[in-house]
Amino acid sequence: MPSLRDTIAADLRRQITTGVLKPGERLPSEPQLATRYKVSTATLRDALALLQAEGLVEKVHGKGNFVRRLRRRLTYEGGTLTPIVPTFHVTVRTTQLRAQGTLSTLLKVPQQALLTEYLCVSHVGDPPHSLARIYVPRDLAPAESSCRWPKPTELGPRLAETREKVSARLPTPEEASTLRISSALAVLAITRVSADTSDRVVEAALLVLPGDRADACFTTRHAT
């Protein structure tokens, strides 16, 4: 027999998929829904969490729960997101810091080495679509502040190698808040490391893409 949580989720799911509740429409408040379904607020929130994990509902802090609009699905291919459309834009915040722990290992630099971090949030329309933290040795980063991060090909000698590792995991609380996704929705986490012909790492990038709207595509070309 379905639980109260599953019954509530099924009813709201039906209303969303049949168009009774429209994309972008705000749901009644959680206390109102709990009263309507005659359940506790905790049970109601469990039902909403299911719909958030399915990508049907999104919770916006301070505003409430909304029927999620369809998001453009992008593909991560060859170190970039495609397609790049006119509504695709990126906000960049630059910070100066010192290498510690994993960053020191990824960039092959000593602990406390000077780095520049580029925190990049991409948007398609208003909602955020992806998150990236890009780290560059301080001496390779442009001296002037910029509204974009430097491409690996702009950093030092000729680029020789880029290695990418892709894994699926749950988002951190900060990632879930920035991307406006449920903490139960899996993300694609991509670690990209680029090195030049002298084997110096010129960039380490940590990218996070919501799993419900992003694919990763890799092509191998075999010599004949």
MIDOSE-1310 file (N, C-alpha, C; in nm, 2 decimals, decimal comma, always signed):
residues 224
mpsl	+0,09/-0,12/+0,00/+0,00/+0,00/+0,00/+0,09/+0,12/+0,00; +0,06/+0,22/-0,09/+0,15/+0,34/-0,10/+0,14/+0,42/+0,03; +0,26/+0,48/+0,07/+0,26/+0,56/+0,19/+0,19/+0,69/+0,16; +0,17/+0,77/+0,27/+0,11/+0,91/+0,25/+0,20/+0,99/+0,16
rdti	+0,33/+0,98/+0,19/+0,43/+1,06/+0,11/+0,41/+1,03/-0,04; +0,41/+0,90/-0,07/+0,40/+0,86/-0,21/+0,27/+0,90/-0,28; +0,16/+0,89/-0,20/+0,03/+0,93/-0,25/+0,02/+1,08/-0,28; +0,08/+1,16/-0,19/+0,08/+1,31/-0,22/+0,17/+1,34/-0,34
aadl	+0,29/+1,27/-0,34/+0,38/+1,30/-0,46/+0,31/+1,26/-0,59; +0,23/+1,15/-0,59/+0,17/+1,10/-0,71/+0,06/+1,20/-0,75; -0,01/+1,26/-0,66/-0,12/+1,35/-0,69/-0,06/+1,48/-0,75; +0,05/+1,53/-0,69/+0,11/+1,65/-0,74/+0,18/+1,62/-0,87
rrqi	+0,24/+1,51/-0,89/+0,30/+1,47/-1,01/+0,20/+1,47/-1,13; +0,08/+1,41/-1,10/-0,03/+1,40/-1,20/-0,07/+1,55/-1,24; -0,08/+1,64/-1,14/-0,12/+1,77/-1,18/-0,02/+1,84/-1,26; +0,11/+1,81/-1,24/+0,22/+1,88/-1,31/+0,22/+1,82/-1,45
ttgv	+0,22/+1,69/-1,47/+0,23/+1,63/-1,60/+0,11/+1,65/-1,69; -0,01/+1,67/-1,63/-0,13/+1,70/-1,71/-0,15/+1,84/-1,73; -0,06/+1,93/-1,68/-0,08/+2,07/-1,71/-0,17/+2,15/-1,61; -0,22/+2,08/-1,51/-0,31/+2,15/-1,41/-0,22/+2,26/-1,34
lkpg	-0,10/+2,21/-1,31/+0,00/+2,31/-1,25/+0,10/+2,34/-1,36; +0,11/+2,46/-1,40/+0,19/+2,51/-1,51/+0,34/+2,53/-1,47; +0,43/+2,51/-1,57/+0,57/+2,54/-1,55/+0,59/+2,68/-1,49; +0,67/+2,70/-1,39/+0,69/+2,83/-1,33/+0,59/+2,87/-1,23
erlp	+0,48/+2,79/-1,21/+0,37/+2,82/-1,12/+0,42/+2,79/-0,98; +0,39/+2,88/-0,88/+0,42/+2,86/-0,74/+0,32/+2,77/-0,68; +0,36/+2,67/-0,61/+0,27/+2,58/-0,53/+0,22/+2,65/-0,41; +0,10/+2,61/-0,36/+0,06/+2,66/-0,23/+0,17/+2,64/-0,12
sepq	+0,16/+2,71/-0,02/+0,27/+2,70/+0,09/+0,27/+2,56/+0,15; +0,37/+2,53/+0,21/+0,38/+2,39/+0,27/+0,28/+2,37/+0,38; +0,25/+2,47/+0,47/+0,14/+2,45/+0,56/+0,00/+2,43/+0,49; -0,02/+2,51/+0,39/-0,15/+2,49/+0,31/-0,16/+2,36/+0,25
latr	-0,05/+2,31/+0,19/-0,06/+2,17/+0,13/-0,07/+2,06/+0,24; -0,01/+2,08/+0,35/-0,02/+1,98/+0,46/-0,16/+1,98/+0,51; -0,23/+2,10/+0,52/-0,37/+2,10/+0,56/-0,46/+2,03/+0,46; -0,43/+2,06/+0,33/-0,51/+2,01/+0,22/-0,51/+1,85/+0,22
ykvs	-0,39/+1,80/+0,24/-0,37/+1,65/+0,24/-0,39/+1,59/+0,37; -0,41/+1,67/+0,48/-0,43/+1,62/+0,61/-0,31/+1,54/+0,66; -0,19/+1,59/+0,64/-0,07/+1,53/+0,69/+0,02/+1,63/+0,77; +0,12/+1,58/+0,83/+0,21/+1,67/+0,90/+0,30/+1,74/+0,79
tatl	+0,36/+1,86/+0,83/+0,45/+1,93/+0,74/+0,57/+1,85/+0,70; +0,61/+1,76/+0,80/+0,73/+1,68/+0,77/+0,70/+1,58/+0,65; +0,58/+1,52/+0,66/+0,54/+1,42/+0,55/+0,52/+1,50/+0,42; +0,46/+1,62/+0,43/+0,45/+1,69/+0,30/+0,58/+1,73/+0,24
rdal	+0,68/+1,76/+0,33/+0,81/+1,80/+0,27/+0,88/+1,68/+0,21; +0,86/+1,56/+0,27/+0,91/+1,43/+0,21/+0,86/+1,41/+0,07; +0,73/+1,44/+0,05/+0,67/+1,42/-0,08/+0,73/+1,52/-0,18; +0,74/+1,65/-0,13/+0,80/+1,75/-0,22/+0,95/+1,71/-0,26
allq	+1,02/+1,65/-0,16/+1,16/+1,61/-0,19/+1,16/+1,51/-0,30; +1,07/+1,42/-0,31/+1,06/+1,32/-0,42/+1,05/+1,39/-0,55; +0,96/+1,49/-0,56/+0,94/+1,56/-0,68/+1,06/+1,65/-0,72; +1,13/+1,70/-0,62/+1,25/+1,78/-0,64/+1,36/+1,69/-0,70
aegl	+1,37/+1,57/-0,65/+1,47/+1,48/-0,70/+1,44/+1,43/-0,84; +1,31/+1,43/-0,88/+1,27/+1,40/-1,01/+1,28/+1,52/-1,11; +1,31/+1,63/-1,05/+1,32/+1,75/-1,14/+1,19/+1,81/-1,18; +1,08/+1,78/-1,11/+0,95/+1,84/-1,14/+0,93/+1,97/-1,06
vekv	+0,99/+1,97/-0,94/+0,96/+2,09/-0,85/+1,10/+2,14/-0,81; +1,11/+2,27/-0,79/+1,23/+2,33/-0,74/+1,19/+2,43/-0,62; +1,27/+2,42/-0,52/+1,25/+2,51/-0,40/+1,34/+2,63/-0,41; +1,29/+2,75/-0,41/+1,36/+2,87/-0,41/+1,36/+2,93/-0,27
hgkg	+1,48/+2,95/-0,22/+1,49/+2,99/-0,08/+1,42/+3,13/-0,06; +1,33/+3,13/+0,04/+1,26/+3,26/+0,07/+1,14/+3,28/-0,02; +1,12/+3,20/-0,12/+1,00/+3,22/-0,21/+0,90/+3,11/-0,21; +0,95/+2,98/-0,19/+0,86/+2,87/-0,19/+0,89/+2,77/-0,30
nfvr	+0,80/+2,68/-0,32/+0,82/+2,57/-0,42/+0,75/+2,60/-0,55; +0,82/+2,57/-0,66/+0,77/+2,61/-0,79/+0,77/+2,49/-0,88; +0,67/+2,48/-0,98/+0,68/+2,38/-1,08/+0,80/+2,42/-1,17; +0,89/+2,32/-1,19/+1,01/+2,35/-1,26/+0,99/+2,37/-1,41
rlrr	+1,05/+2,48/-1,46/+1,04/+2,50/-1,61/+1,14/+2,40/-1,68; +1,10/+2,37/-1,80/+1,19/+2,28/-1,88/+1,32/+2,36/-1,90; +1,43/+2,29/-1,88/+1,56/+2,35/-1,89/+1,63/+2,30/-2,02; +1,70/+2,39/-2,09/+1,78/+2,34/-2,21/+1,88/+2,24/-2,17
rlty	+1,89/+2,13/-2,23/+1,98/+2,03/-2,20/+2,11/+2,06/-2,28; +2,22/+2,06/-2,21/+2,35/+2,09/-2,27/+2,44/+1,97/-2,26; +2,54/+1,97/-2,35/+2,64/+1,86/-2,35/+2,78/+1,91/-2,33; +2,85/+1,84/-2,23/+2,99/+1,88/-2,21/+3,07/+1,80/-2,30
eggt	+3,14/+1,86/-2,39/+3,22/+1,79/-2,50/+3,35/+1,87/-2,52; +3,46/+1,80/-2,51/+3,59/+1,86/-2,54/+3,62/+1,98/-2,46; +3,58/+1,97/-2,33/+3,62/+2,08/-2,24/+3,53/+2,20/-2,24; +3,41/+2,19/-2,31/+3,32/+2,30/-2,32/+3,18/+2,25/-2,32
ltpi	+3,09/+2,35/-2,29/+2,94/+2,31/-2,29/+2,89/+2,36/-2,43; +2,81/+2,27/-2,49/+2,74/+2,30/-2,62/+2,60/+2,27/-2,61; +2,51/+2,33/-2,69/+2,54/+2,44/-2,77/+2,55/+2,57/-2,69; +2,63/+2,67/-2,74/+2,64/+2,80/-2,67/+2,53/+2,89/-2,74
vptf	+2,43/+2,92/-2,67/+2,32/+3,00/-2,73/+2,32/+3,14/-2,68; +2,25/+3,23/-2,75/+2,25/+3,37/-2,71/+2,22/+3,40/-2,57; +2,13/+3,31/-2,51/+2,09/+3,33/-2,37/+2,18/+3,27/-2,27; +2,29/+3,21/-2,32/+2,39/+3,15/-2,23/+2,49/+3,25/-2,19
hvtv	+2,50/+3,28/-2,06/+2,60/+3,38/-2,01/+2,66/+3,33/-1,88; +2,78/+3,38/-1,85/+2,86/+3,33/-1,73/+2,89/+3,45/-1,64; +2,87/+3,43/-1,51/+2,92/+3,53/-1,42/+3,05/+3,47/-1,36; +3,15/+3,56/-1,34/+3,28/+3,51/-1,29/+3,32/+3,60/-1,17
rttq	+3,36/+3,53/-1,07/+3,42/+3,60/-0,95/+3,56/+3,55/-0,93; +3,66/+3,64/-0,91/+3,80/+3,61/-0,90/+3,85/+3,62/-0,76; +3,92/+3,52/-0,71/+3,98/+3,53/-0,58/+4,12/+3,48/-0,58; +4,20/+3,55/-0,50/+4,34/+3,50/-0,48/+4,35/+3,42/-0,36
lraq	+4,42/+3,30/-0,37/+4,43/+3,21/-0,25/+4,56/+3,13/-0,26; +4,58/+3,05/-0,16/+4,70/+2,96/-0,16/+4,66/+2,81/-0,17; +4,75/+2,74/-0,24/+4,72/+2,60/-0,26/+4,73/+2,52/-0,13; +4,63/+2,43/-0,11/+4,63/+2,34/+0,00/+4,57/+2,21/-0,04
gtls	+4,61/+2,10/+0,02/+4,55/+1,97/+0,00/+4,54/+1,93/-0,14; +4,41/+1,90/-0,18/+4,39/+1,84/-0,32/+4,43/+1,94/-0,43; +4,42/+2,07/-0,41/+4,46/+2,17/-0,51/+4,61/+2,16/-0,53; +4,69/+2,14/-0,43/+4,83/+2,13/-0,44/+4,87/+2,01/-0,52
tllk	+4,79/+1,90/-0,50/+4,82/+1,77/-0,58/+4,78/+1,79/-0,72; +4,66/+1,84/-0,75/+4,61/+1,86/-0,89/+4,70/+1,95/-0,97; +4,75/+2,06/-0,91/+4,83/+2,15/-0,99/+4,98/+2,13/-0,98; +5,01/+2,02/-0,90/+5,16/+1,99/-0,88/+5,24/+2,11/-0,84
vpqq	+5,19/+2,18/-0,74/+5,26/+2,29/-0,68/+5,27/+2,27/-0,53; +5,37/+2,34/-0,47/+5,39/+2,32/-0,32/+5,27/+2,37/-0,24; +5,25/+2,32/-0,12/+5,15/+2,38/-0,03/+5,18/+2,53/-0,02; +5,07/+2,61/-0,01/+5,07/+2,75/+0,00/+5,12/+2,83/-0,12
allt	+5,14/+2,76/-0,23/+5,17/+2,83/-0,36/+5,05/+2,92/-0,39; +5,09/+3,03/-0,46/+4,99/+3,13/-0,49/+4,90/+3,09/-0,61; +4,77/+3,10/-0,60/+4,68/+3,06/-0,71/+4,57/+3,17/-0,73; +4,52/+3,17/-0,85/+4,40/+3,25/-0,88/+4,28/+3,16/-0,90
eylc	+4,17/+3,18/-0,83/+4,05/+3,10/-0,85/+3,95/+3,18/-0,92; +3,89/+3,12/-1,02/+3,78/+3,18/-1,10/+3,65/+3,10/-1,07; +3,56/+3,16/-1,00/+3,43/+3,09/-0,97/+3,33/+3,13/-1,07; +3,29/+3,04/-1,16/+3,21/+3,06/-1,27/+3,07/+3,00/-1,26
vshv	+2,96/+3,07/-1,27/+2,83/+3,02/-1,27/+2,77/+3,05/-1,41; +2,73/+2,95/-1,48/+2,67/+2,97/-1,62/+2,52/+2,97/-1,60; +2,45/+3,05/-1,69/+2,31/+3,06/-1,69/+2,25/+3,04/-1,83; +2,14/+2,98/-1,84/+2,06/+2,98/-1,96/+1,93/+3,04/-1,93
gdpp	+1,92/+3,17/-1,97/+1,81/+3,25/-1,91/+1,84/+3,29/-1,77; +1,75/+3,29/-1,68/+1,77/+3,33/-1,54/+1,83/+3,22/-1,46; +1,78/+3,09/-1,46/+1,83/+2,99/-1,37/+1,97/+2,95/-1,40; +2,05/+2,92/-1,29/+2,19/+2,87/-1,31/+2,19/+2,74/-1,37
hsla	+2,29/+2,71/-1,46/+2,29/+2,58/-1,53/+2,41/+2,50/-1,49; +2,52/+2,56/-1,46/+2,64/+2,48/-1,42/+2,73/+2,57/-1,33; +2,82/+2,50/-1,26/+2,91/+2,57/-1,17/+3,05/+2,52/-1,19; +3,15/+2,61/-1,19/+3,29/+2,57/-1,22/+3,38/+2,65/-1,13
riyv	+3,48/+2,58/-1,07/+3,59/+2,65/-1,00/+3,72/+2,62/-1,07; +3,78/+2,72/-1,13/+3,90/+2,70/-1,21/+4,02/+2,76/-1,14; +4,12/+2,69/-1,13/+4,24/+2,73/-1,06/+4,36/+2,74/-1,15; +4,43/+2,85/-1,14/+4,55/+2,88/-1,23/+4,66/+2,93/-1,14
prdl	+4,78/+2,88/-1,16/+4,90/+2,94/-1,09/+4,90/+3,09/-1,10; +4,93/+3,16/-0,99/+4,92/+3,31/-0,99/+5,00/+3,37/-1,10; +5,12/+3,31/-1,13/+5,21/+3,38/-1,23/+5,16/+3,36/-1,37; +5,07/+3,27/-1,39/+5,01/+3,25/-1,53/+4,88/+3,33/-1,55
apae	+4,82/+3,37/-1,44/+4,69/+3,44/-1,45/+4,71/+3,58/-1,50; +4,62/+3,64/-1,58/+4,63/+3,77/-1,63/+4,64/+3,87/-1,51; +4,72/+3,97/-1,52/+4,74/+4,07/-1,41/+4,61/+4,15/-1,38; +4,54/+4,18/-1,49/+4,42/+4,26/-1,47/+4,30/+4,17/-1,43
sscr	+4,20/+4,23/-1,36/+4,08/+4,15/-1,33/+4,00/+4,14/-1,46; +3,93/+4,03/-1,47/+3,86/+4,01/-1,60/+3,72/+3,95/-1,57; +3,63/+3,97/-1,67/+3,49/+3,91/-1,65/+3,49/+3,77/-1,71; +3,61/+3,71/-1,75/+3,61/+3,58/-1,79/+3,74/+3,51/-1,74
wpkp	+3,75/+3,38/-1,74/+3,87/+3,31/-1,70/+3,95/+3,28/-1,83; +4,09/+3,28/-1,82/+4,17/+3,25/-1,93/+4,16/+3,10/-1,98; +4,16/+3,08/-2,11/+4,16/+2,95/-2,16/+4,29/+2,88/-2,14; +4,30/+2,75/-2,12/+4,43/+2,68/-2,11/+4,53/+2,72/-2,22
telg	+4,48/+2,73/-2,34/+4,57/+2,77/-2,45/+4,63/+2,90/-2,44; +4,57/+2,99/-2,35/+4,63/+3,12/-2,33/+4,73/+3,13/-2,22; +4,75/+3,01/-2,15/+4,84/+3,01/-2,04/+4,98/+2,95/-2,07; +5,08/+3,03/-2,09/+5,21/+2,98/-2,11/+5,23/+2,91/-2,24
prla	+5,33/+2,81/-2,25/+5,37/+2,74/-2,37/+5,26/+2,66/-2,43; +5,29/+2,59/-2,53/+5,19/+2,51/-2,60/+5,12/+2,40/-2,51; +4,99/+2,39/-2,52/+4,92/+2,29/-2,44/+4,95/+2,15/-2,50; +4,98/+2,06/-2,41/+5,02/+1,93/-2,45/+4,91/+1,82/-2,41
etre	+4,85/+1,84/-2,30/+4,76/+1,73/-2,25/+4,65/+1,79/-2,16; +4,53/+1,73/-2,18/+4,42/+1,76/-2,09/+4,36/+1,63/-2,04; +4,35/+1,61/-1,91/+4,29/+1,49/-1,86/+4,16/+1,53/-1,79; +4,05/+1,45/-1,81/+3,92/+1,47/-1,75/+3,87/+1,35/-1,68
kvsa	+3,82/+1,36/-1,56/+3,77/+1,26/-1,48/+3,62/+1,29/-1,45; +3,53/+1,20/-1,48/+3,39/+1,23/-1,46/+3,33/+1,13/-1,36; +3,26/+1,18/-1,27/+3,19/+1,10/-1,17/+3,05/+1,15/-1,14; +2,97/+1,07/-1,08/+2,83/+1,11/-1,04/+2,83/+1,10/-0,89
rlpt	+2,77/+1,21/-0,83/+2,76/+1,22/-0,69/+2,65/+1,31/-0,65; +2,62/+1,32/-0,52/+2,52/+1,42/-0,47/+2,59/+1,55/-0,45; +2,52/+1,66/-0,47/+2,58/+1,79/-0,46/+2,61/+1,83/-0,31; +2,71/+1,91/-0,29/+2,73/+1,97/-0,16/+2,61/+2,07/-0,13
peea	+2,59/+2,10/+0,00/+2,49/+2,20/+0,02/+2,51/+2,33/-0,05; +2,64/+2,38/-0,07/+2,67/+2,50/-0,14/+2,63/+2,49/-0,29; +2,67/+2,37/-0,35/+2,64/+2,35/-0,49/+2,49/+2,34/-0,51; +2,41/+2,28/-0,42/+2,27/+2,27/-0,44/+2,20/+2,40/-0,43
stlr	+2,25/+2,49/-0,34/+2,20/+2,62/-0,32/+2,23/+2,71/-0,44; +2,35/+2,70/-0,49/+2,39/+2,79/-0,61/+2,32/+2,75/-0,73; +2,30/+2,62/-0,76/+2,24/+2,57/-0,88/+2,09/+2,56/-0,86; +2,04/+2,58/-0,74/+1,89/+2,57/-0,72/+1,84/+2,44/-0,75
issa	+1,90/+2,33/-0,70/+1,86/+2,20/-0,72/+1,84/+2,13/-0,59; +1,77/+2,02/-0,59/+1,75/+1,94/-0,47/+1,88/+1,87/-0,43; +1,91/+1,86/-0,30/+2,03/+1,79/-0,25/+2,02/+1,64/-0,28; +1,90/+1,59/-0,33/+1,89/+1,45/-0,36/+1,91/+1,43/-0,51
lavl	+1,93/+1,54/-0,59/+1,96/+1,52/-0,73/+2,10/+1,50/-0,76; +2,14/+1,39/-0,83/+2,28/+1,37/-0,86/+2,33/+1,47/-0,96; +2,46/+1,50/-0,95/+2,53/+1,59/-1,04/+2,64/+1,51/-1,11; +2,68/+1,57/-1,23/+2,81/+1,52/-1,29/+2,92/+1,61/-1,24
aitr	+3,02/+1,55/-1,18/+3,13/+1,62/-1,13/+3,25/+1,59/-1,22; +3,31/+1,69/-1,29/+3,41/+1,68/-1,38/+3,54/+1,75/-1,33; +3,65/+1,67/-1,32/+3,78/+1,73/-1,28/+3,86/+1,73/-1,41; +3,90/+1,85/-1,45/+3,98/+1,87/-1,57/+4,12/+1,93/-1,54
vsad	+4,23/+1,87/-1,58/+4,36/+1,91/-1,56/+4,43/+1,93/-1,69; +4,49/+2,05/-1,72/+4,56/+2,07/-1,84/+4,71/+2,10/-1,81; +4,80/+2,04/-1,89/+4,94/+2,06/-1,88/+5,00/+2,11/-2,01; +5,12/+2,18/-2,00/+5,18/+2,22/-2,12/+5,29/+2,13/-2,16
tsdr	+5,37/+2,16/-2,26/+5,47/+2,07/-2,32/+5,59/+2,04/-2,22; +5,60/+2,13/-2,12/+5,70/+2,10/-2,01/+5,65/+2,03/-1,90; +5,52/+1,98/-1,91/+5,45/+1,90/-1,81/+5,41/+1,99/-1,69; +5,41/+2,12/-1,71/+5,36/+2,20/-1,60/+5,21/+2,21/-1,61
vvea	+5,14/+2,19/-1,50/+4,99/+2,21/-1,50/+4,96/+2,36/-1,50; +4,88/+2,39/-1,60/+4,85/+2,53/-1,62/+4,71/+2,57/-1,57; +4,62/+2,46/-1,55/+4,49/+2,48/-1,51/+4,43/+2,36/-1,45; +4,36/+2,37/-1,34/+4,28/+2,26/-1,28/+4,14/+2,32/-1,26
allv	+4,04/+2,25/-1,32/+3,90/+2,29/-1,32/+3,81/+2,19/-1,25; +3,73/+2,23/-1,16/+3,63/+2,14/-1,10/+3,49/+2,19/-1,14; +3,42/+2,11/-1,23/+3,29/+2,15/-1,28/+3,18/+2,07/-1,22; +3,07/+2,13/-1,20/+2,95/+2,06/-1,15/+2,83/+2,09/-1,24
lpgd	+2,77/+1,98/-1,29/+2,66/+1,99/-1,38/+2,54/+1,91/-1,33; +2,42/+1,97/-1,31/+2,31/+1,90/-1,27/+2,28/+1,78/-1,36; +2,26/+1,66/-1,30/+2,24/+1,54/-1,38/+2,12/+1,54/-1,47; +2,02/+1,62/-1,43/+1,89/+1,61/-1,51/+1,89/+1,70/-1,63
rada	+2,00/+1,77/-1,66/+2,00/+1,86/-1,78/+2,14/+1,87/-1,84; +2,23/+1,77/-1,82/+2,36/+1,77/-1,88/+2,41/+1,63/-1,91; +2,48/+1,62/-2,03/+2,54/+1,50/-2,07/+2,69/+1,52/-2,09; +2,77/+1,42/-2,07/+2,91/+1,43/-2,10/+2,94/+1,34/-2,22
cftt	+3,01/+1,39/-2,32/+3,03/+1,32/-2,44/+3,18/+1,32/-2,47; +3,24/+1,21/-2,49/+3,39/+1,20/-2,52/+3,41/+1,12/-2,65; +3,49/+1,17/-2,74/+3,51/+1,10/-2,87/+3,66/+1,05/-2,88; +3,68/+0,93/-2,91/+3,81/+0,87/-2,93/+3,83/+0,85/-3,08
rhat	+3,94/+0,91/-3,14/+3,97/+0,89/-3,28/+4,09/+0,79/-3,29; +4,07/+0,68/-3,36/+4,17/+0,58/-3,37/+4,25/+0,60/-3,50; +4,38/+0,59/-3,49/+4,46/+0,60/-3,61/+4,45/+0,47/-3,69; +4,45/+0,48/-3,82/+4,45/+0,36/-3,91/+4,58/+0,33/-3,96
